[in-house]
Amino acid sequence: MQINIRRAERKDCKRLLELINELAIYEKAPEEVTVTLEHFEESGFGSNPVWWAFVAEEDHTVQGFALYYIRYSTWKGQCLYLEDFLVTENARGKGIGKLLFDKVIEECKEKGFKRMVWQVLEWNEPAINFYKKYNATLDPEWVNGILDF
C-alpha cells in the first residue's frame, strides 16, 4: 500500500465531488449538494480561489481528501476551517485519515494559523473518536446559524 498525500489539482475536482456526494449520503443529506463542477473548479482553481485541499491517492485513485479555507477570528486571527474531511468507505482503516489530518495540521503550522476549526455531527461516533485521539476540543455550546439564499 503506497499512499501519496498531495495538494489537490483542478483535475481532481470531479473525483472530489464524487467523494463530497458520498459524504452527503453518509450524513443523510444527499439532496443538499447542489454545487456544479464548474463552480467548484472555479472556486478552487480560478483567479481568486477560496478553498484549498489535500488528497490521498492510492494506486493513482483519490481515496480521501481534506478541503479547507481560511477564516478570520477577531479573537485569534487567521484560522484554518476544515470544511470537509473524508476517506472513502472502502479505503478506511489504512491510516489514510491520519495522514491527511496530519498534513492539514502541518499546513496550519507552516502558515502560522492560530487554530484549526471544523464541525462534526453529534451522532458521528467514528469521527468523534478520531478527533479525540488528537485531544481536540469538541464544543457542544455553540449553535450553528445558517441563512440560505
N, C-alpha and C positions, 0 to 999 in steps of 0.2 A: 504494500500500500504506500504510494507516494502521494502526499497531499501538498499542493502548491497554493500558498496564500499570496495573492497579488491584488493590486488595485484594479477595480472594475474598469472596463473599457466600453466604449459605445457598442461594440459587437456583442457584449454580454446582456444588453438590455432585454432582448426577447426572452432569454432564459431567466433573467431576474424577475420579469413579470410572471412567468410560469410559477416561480417559487413564491412570489407575493400572493398569487391566487391560491397556492397550496396553503400558505399561512392563513389566508382569509377563511378557507374551508375549515381548517383546524380551529380557528377562533369563532366558528359558527356565524360568519358574516360574509359569505362569498359575494353577495349582491352589492356589498359596499365598495368593491374595487371597480372604479369607473374610469381610471386614468387610461389614456390611449398610449400606445407605444411611441407615437410621435412626440406627445407632450412629455412623456417620461424621458425619452432620449434628450430632448431639448433642455429639460430641467437639469439633467446631469452632465451633458456634454456640449451644450450650446455656448453662446458667447458670454453668458452670465450664469454659470452653474450654481445651483442652490443645494445640491446633495452630492455626496461622495460615497464610495463603497469599497469594501474589500470582498473578494470572492475566494472561495475554497474550491480548487479543482482537484479531481481525482480522475486519472485516465482521460484528461482533456475535457472532462464534463464538469460544469459548475454544480457542485453538490450543496453549497451553502453560501450565505452572504451576510454581511453586516453593513447596513446603509445608515448613514448619519448626515447630520447638518449641524451648523454652528448656531447656537442660541446664546442670547446675552442675558446675564443675571445682573441686575443693578446692585445686588449684594456681593456677588462673587466675581463678576467679569465674564469673559468668554467661556462657554461650556460646550461640550460635545453632546448632542442629543442623538441617541441611538434609536432611530425610527423603527427599523426592522432588523431582526436577527433570526436567522433560520438555517437549519441544516435539514435537507430533505429527509423524509422519514426512513427511506431505505439506506441512508448513509449514517444514521445516528449510531452512537456507541463506539465510534472510531477515534474520538478525540478531536474531531473537526471543530466542534463548537468552542472548545478551549483554545485551539489555535487561532480562530477568528477573534474571539473575545480578547485574548492576549494581544493580538495585533491592534485592536482598537484602543486598548489601554496604552500601548506603546505610542500610538498616534497622539493620544491626549498628552502624554508626557513630552513628546517631541515638539508639539505645537504650543505647549505652555498653557493648555486649558486648565481651568480651576477644578473642574469636575466632569464626570460623565453622568448623564441622566437618561432614564428610559422608563417605560411603563410595562407592567406585566399584569395579565388578568389574574384576579384573585383565585381562580379555580385551576390555574395552570401550575400544578404542583411540580412537574419535572423542571420547568423553567425556574420556579422559585427556589427549588433545591439547588439548581445550578448556580444561581446568583448568590445563594448563601455560602457556597464554597469560597467565594471571594470576599466574604464578610460585608456584603453590600447592605446598605440600609434600605429596607422596604417600608415606605411610609404610608400607612393607611389613612392618614389625617387629611390629605388633600383630595378634593373632588375635582374631576375633570369638567371643564366647561367647553362647549362646542357650539359654534354658530355655523350652519351650512348656508352657502349662497348659491 
